[in-house]
Amino acid sequence: MLGTHDSDATTAGGEWGAVKRTFAFLAILMLVFAASAGAELSQKGDLFVHFDGGISPRALPRDKPAPIAVSIEGKIRGLSGQHPPPLRRIRIALNRGGVLDAKGLPTCRQSQIEFATAPQALAACGTALVGAGGIVARTDLAGQANVLIRGEVLLFNSIVDGRPAILAHIFQKKPAQIIRLVVFRVQHTGGQFGTIISGELPPALNTNGYLQSIFLQLQRRYVFHGQHKAYISASCAAPPGFSVAIFPFAKVSMSFADGRTLASTLTRSCKASG
């Protein structure tokens, strides 16, 4: 519950149709989150990161979990005229009230998408899709003007080394087609933040440039053994007599090549319904 300090497809065509609808809904929600958020700033020396994120919808049942979307965003900045160091690691710790459960959800193997374009990755692993996002980067080549680059991110449910994972497939179309794959390992722990999602970014992701921002959103509904399930769900445990709960939603950190780690705890609220 938020506010406390806690497939099968009917047919292949039906499942793929649901995936496409989910992906379209994710794209809409990305625009909503990007437009409405209030970022929280973390700083070390000349390095700044604006962390943001939240859940949707905010109105949730008081006593039983319901499907949610979870978004996390980090915008990286240096002082004026200075480039930030390469980003090496992202760690997202989610409040234990958000339950991440992939039981019955198909998985995707790295070999299926490591050389695939975004459409090819969806064709190969669309039934394992659990989210989407994007990155913004800028080139830094001697003697050339800096160019803004945007990349699509697709998030797929996976098993890596026998443990739960999320494969982040990053596809850049222009100025040159580039494909990168980041493995985010998923760990369930005790304590206030019960789900840890962490990924090491390959040096190639920062070659000849630097990341300016990254946005990730998790959401997926599916059917398993005739039951409707959600990849991530939560309830809103507002205290008796109150309809709103305020809770530490997530603790997010970014580690850089120069050894600095910037982190922030995002506090959000939910509204109890029912």
C-alpha positions as CSV (number, residue, x, y, z in Angstrom):
1,M,0.0,0.0,0.0
2,L,1.2,3.5,-0.8
3,G,1.2,5.8,2.2
4,T,2.7,3.2,4.6
5,H,6.3,2.8,5.5
6,D,4.5,-2.1,2.0
7,S,0.4,-15.4,-19.7
8,D,-1.1,-16.2,-21.0
9,A,-2.8,-14.5,-24.0
10,T,-6.3,-15.5,-25.1
11,T,-4.9,-15.4,-28.7
12,A,-1.7,-14.2,-30.1
13,G,-3.5,-11.5,-32.0
14,G,-5.4,-10.3,-29.0
15,E,-2.3,-10.1,-26.9
16,W,-0.4,-8.2,-29.6
17,G,-3.3,-5.8,-29.9
18,A,-3.2,-5.2,-26.1
19,V,0.5,-4.5,-26.3
20,K,0.0,-1.9,-29.0
21,R,-2.7,-0.2,-27.0
22,T,-0.5,-0.3,-23.9
23,F,2.4,1.2,-25.9
24,A,0.2,4.0,-27.3
25,F,-1.1,4.8,-23.8
26,L,2.5,4.9,-22.5
27,A,3.4,7.5,-25.1
28,I,0.5,9.7,-24.0
29,L,1.4,9.4,-20.3
30,M,5.0,10.3,-21.1
31,L,3.8,13.6,-22.4
32,V,1.5,14.1,-19.3
33,F,4.3,13.5,-16.9
34,A,6.8,15.6,-18.8
35,A,4.4,18.6,-18.8
36,S,3.2,18.4,-15.2
37,A,6.1,17.5,-12.9
38,G,7.9,19.4,-10.3
39,A,11.5,18.4,-10.3
40,E,13.7,18.1,-7.2
41,L,17.3,19.3,-7.5
42,S,20.5,17.5,-6.4
43,Q,23.9,19.1,-6.7
44,K,27.6,18.2,-6.2
45,G,30.0,20.9,-7.2
46,D,29.4,21.9,-10.8
47,L,27.1,18.9,-11.5
48,F,23.3,19.1,-11.1
49,V,20.5,16.5,-11.6
50,H,16.8,17.4,-11.6
51,F,15.0,14.2,-10.5
52,D,11.3,13.8,-11.1
53,G,8.6,11.1,-11.3
54,G,5.4,9.8,-9.8
55,I,2.5,7.4,-10.2
56,S,-0.6,7.5,-12.3
57,P,-3.5,7.4,-11.4
58,R,-3.1,9.1,-8.0
59,A,-6.6,8.0,-7.0
60,L,-6.3,4.4,-5.8
61,P,-8.4,1.9,-3.7
62,R,-7.7,2.2,0.0
63,D,-7.5,-1.6,0.7
64,K,-6.6,-3.4,-2.5
65,P,-3.9,-2.9,-5.2
66,A,-4.8,-1.5,-8.5
67,P,-2.7,-1.1,-11.7
68,I,-0.5,2.0,-11.9
69,A,2.1,3.5,-14.1
70,V,5.4,4.6,-12.5
71,S,7.6,7.2,-14.1
72,I,11.2,8.3,-13.3
73,E,13.1,11.1,-15.0
74,G,16.6,12.6,-14.5
75,K,17.8,15.8,-16.2
76,I,21.6,16.3,-16.0
77,R,23.3,19.7,-16.2
78,G,26.7,21.1,-15.7
79,L,27.6,24.8,-15.1
80,S,27.1,27.1,-18.1
81,G,29.5,26.0,-20.9
82,Q,30.6,22.8,-19.1
83,H,29.7,19.3,-20.1
84,P,28.6,16.8,-17.4
85,P,30.7,13.7,-16.9
86,P,29.4,10.4,-18.5
87,L,26.6,8.7,-16.7
88,R,27.5,5.2,-15.6
89,R,24.8,3.9,-13.3
90,I,21.1,4.4,-12.5
91,R,19.5,3.1,-9.3
92,I,15.7,3.4,-8.6
93,A,14.4,2.2,-5.2
94,L,10.6,2.1,-5.2
95,N,8.4,2.3,-2.1
96,R,7.4,-1.1,-0.9
97,G,3.7,-0.2,-1.4
98,G,4.3,-0.5,-5.1
99,V,4.2,-4.2,-6.0
100,L,6.1,-5.3,-9.1
101,D,5.0,-8.7,-10.2
102,A,5.9,-10.4,-13.6
103,K,4.3,-13.7,-12.9
104,G,2.9,-15.2,-16.1
105,L,4.4,-12.4,-18.3
106,P,6.5,-13.5,-21.3
107,T,10.2,-12.7,-21.2
108,C,12.6,-11.3,-23.7
109,R,16.2,-12.5,-24.3
110,Q,19.0,-10.1,-25.0
111,S,19.9,-12.0,-28.1
112,Q,16.4,-11.2,-29.6
113,I,16.8,-7.4,-29.5
114,E,20.5,-6.5,-29.2
115,F,20.8,-5.7,-33.0
116,A,17.1,-4.8,-33.6
117,T,15.5,-1.5,-34.5
118,A,12.6,-0.4,-32.3
119,P,10.0,-1.9,-34.7
120,Q,12.0,-5.1,-34.9
121,A,12.3,-5.3,-31.1
122,L,8.6,-4.9,-30.7
123,A,8.0,-7.6,-33.2
124,A,10.3,-10.0,-31.4
125,C,9.4,-9.2,-27.8
126,G,6.2,-7.1,-27.8
127,T,4.4,-9.5,-25.5
128,A,7.1,-8.8,-22.9
129,L,6.8,-5.0,-23.1
130,V,6.6,-3.4,-19.6
131,G,7.3,0.2,-20.4
132,A,8.8,2.8,-22.5
133,G,10.8,6.1,-22.3
134,G,13.3,8.2,-24.0
135,I,16.8,9.8,-23.8
136,V,18.1,13.1,-24.9
137,A,21.9,13.5,-25.6
138,R,24.2,15.9,-27.3
139,T,27.2,15.2,-29.4
140,D,30.6,16.5,-28.5
141,L,33.0,16.1,-31.4
142,A,36.1,18.3,-31.9
143,G,35.6,20.8,-34.7
144,Q,31.9,20.1,-35.1
145,A,28.8,21.8,-33.8
146,N,27.0,20.0,-31.1
147,V,23.9,18.1,-32.3
148,L,20.9,17.3,-30.1
149,I,20.0,13.6,-30.3
150,R,16.9,11.8,-29.2
151,G,16.5,8.1,-28.6
152,E,13.5,5.8,-28.0
153,V,13.6,3.4,-25.0
154,L,11.6,0.2,-24.9
155,L,11.5,-1.7,-21.6
156,F,11.0,-5.5,-21.7
157,N,10.5,-8.1,-19.0
158,S,13.5,-10.5,-18.8
159,I,15.5,-13.0,-16.8
160,V,19.2,-12.4,-16.7
161,D,21.6,-14.8,-14.9
162,G,18.5,-16.5,-13.4
163,R,17.2,-13.3,-11.8
164,P,14.4,-10.8,-12.7
165,A,15.5,-8.0,-15.0
166,I,14.3,-5.3,-17.4
167,L,16.0,-4.9,-20.8
168,A,16.1,-1.3,-21.9
169,H,16.4,-1.2,-25.7
170,I,17.6,2.2,-26.8
171,F,17.2,3.1,-30.5
172,Q,18.5,6.3,-32.1
173,K,17.4,7.0,-35.7
174,K,19.3,10.3,-36.5
175,P,21.9,11.5,-37.3
176,A,23.0,7.8,-37.5
177,Q,21.2,4.7,-36.5
178,I,22.5,3.4,-33.1
179,I,21.2,0.6,-30.9
180,R,22.2,0.1,-27.3
181,L,21.0,-2.3,-24.6
182,V,21.0,-1.7,-20.9
183,V,20.2,-4.4,-18.4
184,F,18.3,-3.2,-15.3
185,R,18.4,-5.9,-12.6
186,V,15.4,-6.1,-10.3
187,Q,15.8,-7.0,-6.6
188,H,13.1,-7.3,-4.0
189,T,14.2,-6.4,-0.5
190,G,12.7,-5.5,2.9
191,G,12.5,-2.0,4.3
192,Q,10.9,1.2,3.2
193,F,11.9,0.8,-0.4
194,G,11.1,-2.8,-1.4
195,T,12.0,-2.9,-5.1
196,I,15.4,-2.0,-6.3
197,I,16.0,-1.5,-10.1
198,S,19.6,-0.8,-11.0
199,G,21.5,-0.7,-14.3
200,E,25.0,-0.1,-15.5
201,L,25.2,2.1,-18.6
202,P,27.8,0.9,-21.2
203,P,30.6,3.5,-21.9
204,A,29.5,3.4,-25.6
205,L,26.3,5.2,-24.6
206,N,28.3,8.3,-23.8
207,T,30.9,8.0,-26.6
208,N,31.4,11.3,-28.5
209,G,28.8,13.1,-26.4
210,Y,26.9,13.1,-23.1
211,L,23.4,12.4,-21.8
212,Q,21.2,15.3,-20.9
213,S,18.1,13.5,-19.7
214,I,16.5,10.0,-19.4
215,F,12.9,9.2,-18.9
216,L,11.5,5.7,-18.0
217,Q,8.0,4.6,-17.3
218,L,6.8,1.2,-16.2
219,Q,3.2,0.0,-16.9
220,R,1.7,-3.2,-18.3
221,R,-1.6,-5.0,-17.9
222,Y,-2.0,-8.6,-19.1
223,V,-4.1,-11.8,-18.7
224,F,-2.6,-14.9,-17.0
225,H,-4.7,-18.1,-16.6
226,G,-7.9,-16.0,-17.1
227,Q,-7.0,-13.4,-14.5
228,H,-6.3,-9.8,-15.2
229,K,-2.9,-8.8,-13.8
230,A,-0.7,-5.7,-13.7
231,Y,3.1,-5.6,-13.9
232,I,3.1,-2.9,-11.2
233,S,0.2,-2.1,-8.8
234,A,-0.5,-0.3,-5.5
235,S,-3.2,0.9,-3.1
236,C,-3.4,4.2,-1.2
237,A,-3.3,3.6,2.6
238,A,-4.5,6.9,3.8
239,P,-5.0,7.1,7.5
240,P,-8.5,6.6,8.9
241,G,-10.5,9.7,8.4
242,F,-8.3,11.1,5.7
243,S,-8.5,10.7,1.9
244,V,-4.9,11.7,1.1
245,A,-1.6,10.0,2.0
246,I,1.8,11.5,1.5
247,F,4.6,8.9,1.1
248,P,8.3,8.6,0.0
249,F,7.6,7.3,-3.6
250,A,11.1,6.6,-4.7
251,K,14.8,7.1,-4.0
252,V,16.7,7.7,-7.2
253,S,20.4,8.0,-7.8
254,M,22.8,8.6,-10.7
255,S,26.5,7.7,-10.6
256,F,29.0,9.3,-12.9
257,A,32.4,8.4,-14.4
258,D,34.2,10.9,-12.1
259,G,33.0,9.0,-9.0
260,R,30.2,11.4,-8.0
261,T,26.7,10.1,-7.2
262,L,23.7,12.4,-7.0
263,A,20.5,11.2,-5.3
264,S,17.1,12.4,-4.2
265,T,14.1,11.0,-2.4
266,L,10.9,11.9,-4.2
267,T,7.9,12.4,-2.0
268,R,4.5,12.1,-3.6
269,S,0.8,11.8,-2.6
270,C,-2.1,9.5,-3.4
271,K,-5.9,9.8,-2.9
272,A,-7.8,7.0,-1.4
273,S,-11.0,6.0,-3.1
274,G,-13.6,3.7,-1.6
